[in-house]
Amino acid sequence: MPINLVQTPDLGSAVALFRSLGDPTRLAIVTRLAAGEARVVDLTRLLGLPQSTVSSHLACLRDCRLITYRTQGRQSFYSLSRPELVELLRSAEGLLAATGAAVALCPVWGDEGRGEDGRGKDGRDTDGRADEAAS
């Protein structure tokens, strides 16, 4: 199946998708939901984060239409809205297995490329934007 992202004049949607999954907390939530639905309390226990933080990340993922929820009484059960997301995660696992440590060692985006301030060696933030204070 051909990939049409490159032929699309505006890659903004694809960038937004990958950016939404680029946050460690949101990626952990999506990974957990790939195994089945979960409540906020389940996610807060798993992640060790406050309920408000988890809820904010869930709202982001809902706004991107990557997850959905159903209510049962006073509880909400979250799940992935698209099976393609599980396929994407599996593909990412395979790609990471094939590239080994190369991604983590990337001089801009990998762990080795970030300084104590979380910015890459090129002065860019973790989302690729240049530091406005340094500009």
C-alpha positions as CSV (number, residue, x, y, z in Angstrom):
1,M,0.0,0.0,0.0
2,P,1.6,3.3,-1.0
3,I,2.1,6.1,1.5
4,N,0.6,9.4,0.3
5,L,1.8,11.7,3.1
6,V,4.6,13.0,1.0
7,Q,2.2,13.8,-1.9
8,T,0.0,15.8,0.4
9,P,0.7,19.5,0.1
10,D,0.0,20.1,3.8
11,L,1.6,17.6,6.2
12,G,0.0,19.4,9.2
13,S,-2.4,16.6,10.0
14,A,0.3,13.9,10.0
15,V,2.6,16.1,12.1
16,A,-0.3,16.7,14.6
17,L,-0.9,13.0,14.8
18,F,2.7,12.1,15.6
19,R,3.0,15.1,17.9
20,S,0.0,13.9,19.9
21,L,1.7,10.5,20.2
22,G,5.1,12.1,20.9
23,D,4.3,12.9,24.5
24,P,5.4,10.1,26.9
25,T,2.3,10.2,29.0
26,R,-0.1,10.1,26.0
27,L,1.9,7.4,24.4
28,A,1.7,5.4,27.6
29,I,-2.0,5.9,27.7
30,V,-2.5,4.8,24.1
31,T,-0.3,1.8,24.6
32,R,-2.3,0.8,27.7
33,L,-5.6,1.3,25.8
34,A,-4.3,-0.9,23.0
35,A,-4.7,-3.8,25.6
36,G,-8.3,-2.9,26.3
37,E,-10.4,-0.2,27.9
38,A,-9.5,1.5,31.1
39,R,-10.9,4.0,33.6
40,V,-9.1,7.2,34.7
41,V,-8.3,5.6,38.1
42,D,-6.6,2.7,36.3
43,L,-4.5,5.1,34.3
44,T,-3.5,7.2,37.3
45,R,-2.4,4.1,39.2
46,L,-0.4,2.9,36.2
47,L,1.2,6.2,35.4
48,G,1.6,7.5,39.0
49,L,0.2,10.9,37.9
50,P,-2.6,13.0,39.4
51,Q,-6.1,12.5,38.0
52,S,-6.1,16.1,36.6
53,T,-3.0,15.4,34.5
54,V,-4.3,12.1,33.2
55,S,-7.6,13.7,32.4
56,S,-5.9,16.5,30.4
57,H,-4.0,14.0,28.3
58,L,-7.2,12.0,27.8
59,A,-8.9,15.2,26.6
60,C,-6.1,15.8,24.1
61,L,-6.4,12.3,22.8
62,R,-10.2,12.6,22.6
63,D,-10.0,15.9,20.7
64,C,-7.7,14.2,18.2
65,R,-10.3,11.4,18.0
66,L,-7.7,8.8,18.8
67,I,-9.7,7.6,21.9
68,T,-13.4,7.4,22.8
69,Y,-15.2,6.6,26.0
70,R,-18.4,5.1,27.3
71,T,-20.0,5.9,30.7
72,Q,-21.3,3.3,33.1
73,G,-22.8,4.9,36.1
74,R,-20.4,7.6,37.3
75,Q,-17.4,6.0,35.6
76,S,-16.0,6.5,32.2
77,F,-14.2,3.7,30.3
78,Y,-11.7,4.8,27.7
79,S,-10.7,2.9,24.6
80,L,-9.0,3.4,21.3
81,S,-11.3,4.7,18.7
82,R,-9.4,3.3,15.7
83,P,-7.9,-0.2,15.3
84,E,-5.3,1.4,12.9
85,L,-3.7,2.9,16.0
86,V,-2.8,-0.6,17.3
87,E,-1.3,-1.3,13.8
88,L,0.7,1.9,14.1
89,L,2.0,1.0,17.5
90,R,3.0,-2.5,16.2
91,S,4.8,-1.0,13.2
92,A,6.6,1.4,15.5
93,E,7.7,-1.5,17.7
94,G,9.1,-3.3,14.6
95,L,10.8,-0.2,13.4
96,L,12.4,0.5,16.7
97,A,13.6,-3.2,16.9
98,A,15.1,-2.9,13.4
99,T,16.9,0.4,14.1
100,G,18.2,-0.5,17.5
101,A,19.6,2.4,19.5
102,A,19.9,4.7,16.5
103,V,16.7,6.6,17.3
104,A,17.6,7.0,21.0
105,L,21.1,8.2,19.9
106,C,19.8,10.7,17.3
107,P,21.8,14.0,17.9
108,V,18.6,16.1,17.8
109,W,15.7,14.0,19.0
110,G,17.3,11.1,20.9
111,D,18.2,11.0,24.6
112,E,21.8,11.7,23.8
113,G,20.8,14.8,21.8
114,R,19.1,16.6,24.7
115,G,20.8,18.7,27.2
116,E,19.8,19.3,30.8
117,D,17.2,21.8,29.6
118,G,15.5,19.2,27.4
119,R,16.5,21.0,24.2
120,G,18.4,19.4,21.4
121,K,22.0,20.4,20.6
122,D,20.7,22.6,17.9
123,G,18.8,24.7,20.5
124,R,15.4,23.3,19.5
125,D,12.8,22.3,21.9
126,T,11.6,18.7,22.0
127,D,8.8,19.5,19.5
128,G,11.3,21.0,17.0
129,R,10.7,24.7,17.6
130,A,13.7,26.9,18.1
131,D,14.0,28.6,21.4
132,E,12.4,32.0,21.0
133,A,14.5,33.5,23.8
134,A,17.6,32.5,21.9
135,S,16.3,33.9,18.6
